[in-house]
Amino acid sequence: MEISHKLDKGICFFYPKGSLELAQASEFGAYMKKVVDAQDDIKGIVFNFAKITSLDSVGIQFVVDTFKKMRKSGGKFFLTELSNDVMEIFEMTNLDRVLTILPSDEDARTALK
């Protein structure tokens, strides 16, 4: 899995590419922890899923766990740019009612102001 990130005024944007399944969720988690632990004040995390091609139950659990950690720490968590297929997974699990899913990174940035 390829992962990149961008930091912008206390917001960590993550850009994973490929599948988010068992092996990739562990890799993504380690990468995210390294980035987040190096920051002093994270007020939000954004997963841009524009290049996520598939997601399994482990990937969904990774997203939910990240959401819960951010909520517990007082931060915000957003998903952006989901494909129709990935959005359908979140709708079928009703997670679209719990998670904040936005069309773009700019929308997430605005929501965090």
C-alpha positions as CSV (number, residue, x, y, z in Angstrom):
1,M,0.0,0.0,0.0
2,E,1.2,3.4,-0.8
3,I,0.5,6.1,1.7
4,S,1.4,9.8,1.8
5,H,0.4,12.6,4.1
6,K,0.2,16.3,4.4
7,L,0.1,18.4,7.6
8,D,-1.8,21.7,7.5
9,K,-2.4,23.8,10.7
10,G,-3.0,20.9,13.1
11,I,-4.8,18.7,10.5
12,C,-3.2,15.5,9.2
13,F,-4.4,14.5,5.8
14,F,-3.6,10.9,4.8
15,Y,-3.7,9.6,1.2
16,P,-3.7,5.8,1.1
17,K,-3.7,4.1,-2.3
18,G,-4.9,0.6,-3.1
19,S,-6.7,-1.9,-0.8
20,L,-7.4,-1.3,2.9
21,E,-7.5,-4.9,4.1
22,L,-5.8,-6.9,6.8
23,A,-2.1,-6.4,5.9
24,Q,-2.6,-2.8,4.7
25,A,-4.5,-1.7,7.8
26,S,-1.5,-2.7,9.9
27,E,0.9,-0.8,7.6
28,F,-1.4,2.3,7.5
29,G,-1.8,2.2,11.3
30,A,2.0,2.1,11.9
31,Y,2.5,4.9,9.3
32,M,-0.2,7.1,10.9
33,K,1.0,6.5,14.4
34,K,4.5,7.6,13.4
35,V,3.2,10.8,11.8
36,V,0.7,11.7,14.5
37,D,3.2,11.0,17.4
38,A,5.6,13.4,15.9
39,Q,3.1,16.3,16.1
40,D,2.4,18.4,19.1
41,D,-1.3,19.3,18.5
42,I,-3.4,17.4,16.2
43,K,-7.0,18.7,16.0
44,G,-8.1,16.6,13.1
45,I,-7.3,13.6,11.0
46,V,-8.6,13.2,7.4
47,F,-8.5,10.0,5.4
48,N,-8.8,10.9,1.7
49,F,-10.0,7.6,0.2
50,A,-10.0,8.8,-3.5
51,K,-7.5,6.0,-4.3
52,I,-8.9,3.3,-2.1
53,T,-10.0,0.4,-4.4
54,S,-11.4,-2.0,-1.8
55,L,-12.1,-2.2,1.9
56,D,-12.7,-5.3,4.1
57,S,-13.9,-5.7,7.7
58,V,-10.4,-5.1,9.1
59,G,-10.2,-1.9,7.1
60,I,-13.6,-0.8,8.4
61,Q,-12.5,-1.5,11.9
62,F,-9.3,0.5,11.4
63,V,-11.4,3.5,10.3
64,V,-13.8,3.1,13.3
65,D,-10.9,2.7,15.8
66,T,-9.3,5.9,14.4
67,F,-12.6,7.7,14.7
68,K,-13.0,6.6,18.3
69,K,-9.4,7.6,19.3
70,M,-9.9,11.1,17.8
71,R,-13.3,11.5,19.5
72,K,-11.8,10.4,22.9
73,S,-8.9,12.9,22.5
74,G,-11.3,15.7,21.6
75,G,-10.2,15.8,17.9
76,K,-12.1,15.4,14.7
77,F,-12.1,12.7,12.1
78,F,-13.3,12.9,8.5
79,L,-13.3,10.7,5.4
80,T,-13.2,12.4,2.1
81,E,-13.5,11.6,-1.6
82,L,-14.9,8.1,-1.3
83,S,-15.7,6.2,-4.5
84,N,-19.2,5.0,-5.0
85,D,-18.2,1.4,-4.1
86,V,-16.5,2.4,-0.9
87,M,-19.3,4.7,0.1
88,E,-21.7,1.9,-0.4
89,I,-19.9,-0.2,2.2
90,F,-20.2,2.6,4.7
91,E,-23.9,3.0,3.9
92,M,-24.6,-0.8,4.2
93,T,-23.0,-0.8,7.6
94,N,-24.7,2.4,8.6
95,L,-21.4,4.0,9.4
96,D,-22.2,6.9,7.1
97,R,-24.6,7.9,10.0
98,V,-21.8,7.9,12.5
99,L,-18.7,9.1,10.6
100,T,-18.4,12.4,8.9
101,I,-17.9,11.8,5.2
102,L,-17.3,14.9,3.1
103,P,-16.8,15.4,-0.7
104,S,-13.3,17.0,-0.4
105,D,-10.3,17.8,1.8
106,E,-11.3,21.5,1.5
107,D,-14.7,20.7,3.1
108,A,-12.8,18.9,6.0
109,R,-10.5,21.9,6.4
110,T,-13.5,24.2,6.6
111,A,-15.3,22.0,9.1
112,L,-12.3,22.2,11.4
113,K,-12.2,26.0,11.5
